[in-house]
Structures are given as structure tokens and as C-alpha cells.
């Protein structure tokens, strides 16, 4: 993605978006890990 023509505010929004995406991936991974641990302990 070419961001050379973005202004300063657009770059800030893009960095916030990237941070939110990274945080959501971590949260989803933790939820899946929790479900796997719960399923393993129920067996």
C-alpha cells in the first residue's frame, strides 16, 4: 500500500488501525488458547 501521499493525520490513523489489528489478533489468540485449555481439562 502506497502511503507516500498521506498527510500526517492519515498516518496517525493508519498507525492506530495497525495497533488495533495487532491487539485484536492477540485477544483472539488468547480466547482460542483459553477454549483449548478448557476443552483439554474437561476430557
CNS distance restraints for C-alpha pairs under 8 A (distance, minus, plus):
assign (resid   3 and name CA) (resid  11 and name CA) 7.85 0.50 0.50
assign (resid   6 and name CA) (resid  10 and name CA) 5.65 0.50 0.50
assign (resid   6 and name CA) (resid  11 and name CA) 6.43 0.50 0.50
assign (resid   7 and name CA) (resid  11 and name CA) 6.45 0.50 0.50
assign (resid   8 and name CA) (resid  12 and name CA) 6.37 0.50 0.50
assign (resid   9 and name CA) (resid  13 and name CA) 6.24 0.50 0.50
assign (resid  10 and name CA) (resid  14 and name CA) 6.12 0.50 0.50
assign (resid  11 and name CA) (resid  15 and name CA) 6.21 0.50 0.50
assign (resid  12 and name CA) (resid  16 and name CA) 6.22 0.50 0.50
assign (resid  13 and name CA) (resid  17 and name CA) 6.08 0.50 0.50
assign (resid  14 and name CA) (resid  18 and name CA) 6.18 0.50 0.50
assign (resid  15 and name CA) (resid  19 and name CA) 6.18 0.50 0.50
assign (resid  16 and name CA) (resid  20 and name CA) 6.19 0.50 0.50
assign (resid  17 and name CA) (resid  21 and name CA) 6.17 0.50 0.50
assign (resid  18 and name CA) (resid  22 and name CA) 6.18 0.50 0.50
assign (resid  19 and name CA) (resid  23 and name CA) 6.13 0.50 0.50
assign (resid  20 and name CA) (resid  24 and name CA) 6.04 0.50 0.50
assign (resid  21 and name CA) (resid  25 and name CA) 6.21 0.50 0.50
assign (resid  22 and name CA) (resid  26 and name CA) 6.38 0.50 0.50
assign (resid  23 and name CA) (resid  27 and name CA) 6.20 0.50 0.50
assign (resid  24 and name CA) (resid  28 and name CA) 6.04 0.50 0.50
assign (resid  25 and name CA) (resid  29 and name CA) 6.10 0.50 0.50
assign (resid  26 and name CA) (resid  30 and name CA) 6.21 0.50 0.50
assign (resid  27 and name CA) (resid  31 and name CA) 6.20 0.50 0.50
assign (resid  28 and name CA) (resid  32 and name CA) 6.21 0.50 0.50
assign (resid  29 and name CA) (resid  33 and name CA) 6.09 0.50 0.50
assign (resid  30 and name CA) (resid  34 and name CA) 6.03 0.50 0.50
assign (resid  31 and name CA) (resid  35 and name CA) 6.23 0.50 0.50
assign (resid  32 and name CA) (resid  36 and name CA) 6.18 0.50 0.50
assign (resid  33 and name CA) (resid  37 and name CA) 6.18 0.50 0.50
assign (resid  34 and name CA) (resid  38 and name CA) 6.11 0.50 0.50
assign (resid  35 and name CA) (resid  39 and name CA) 6.08 0.50 0.50
assign (resid  36 and name CA) (resid  40 and name CA) 6.09 0.50 0.50
assign (resid  37 and name CA) (resid  41 and name CA) 6.19 0.50 0.50
assign (resid  38 and name CA) (resid  42 and name CA) 6.29 0.50 0.50
assign (resid  39 and name CA) (resid  43 and name CA) 6.57 0.50 0.50
